[in-house]
Amino acid sequence: MAKKSTNRLMGNAVNAISGPSAAQERRWRAEEDIRTLTRAAEIKADSARLNAAKALATKQVNDLKKACK
């Protein structure tokens, strides 16, 4: 009987080492996506913040174009 208990514990340890299940990963990804969409809506609602982000994005694109010539 002790052998079964040890095997069960070992199995749990292996599962913990192998990482989260695919379902857990999907849930975490969905939660992160919700946070991302919420932040995007906040940025879009704040014109000064949106304009600053657009200006920086334009600068970064131009810098990359120069670097890739």
PEJO-V215994 format. One record per helix or strand of 2 or more residues. SS is the DSSP state (@ for helix, = for strand). FROM is the first residue (numbers start at 1). TO is the last residue. Records with the same first field share a line. If there is no record, write none. Layout:
BEGIN
SS = FROM-TO + FROM-TO
END
This chain:
BEGIN
@ = 2-18 + 22-45 + 47-67
END
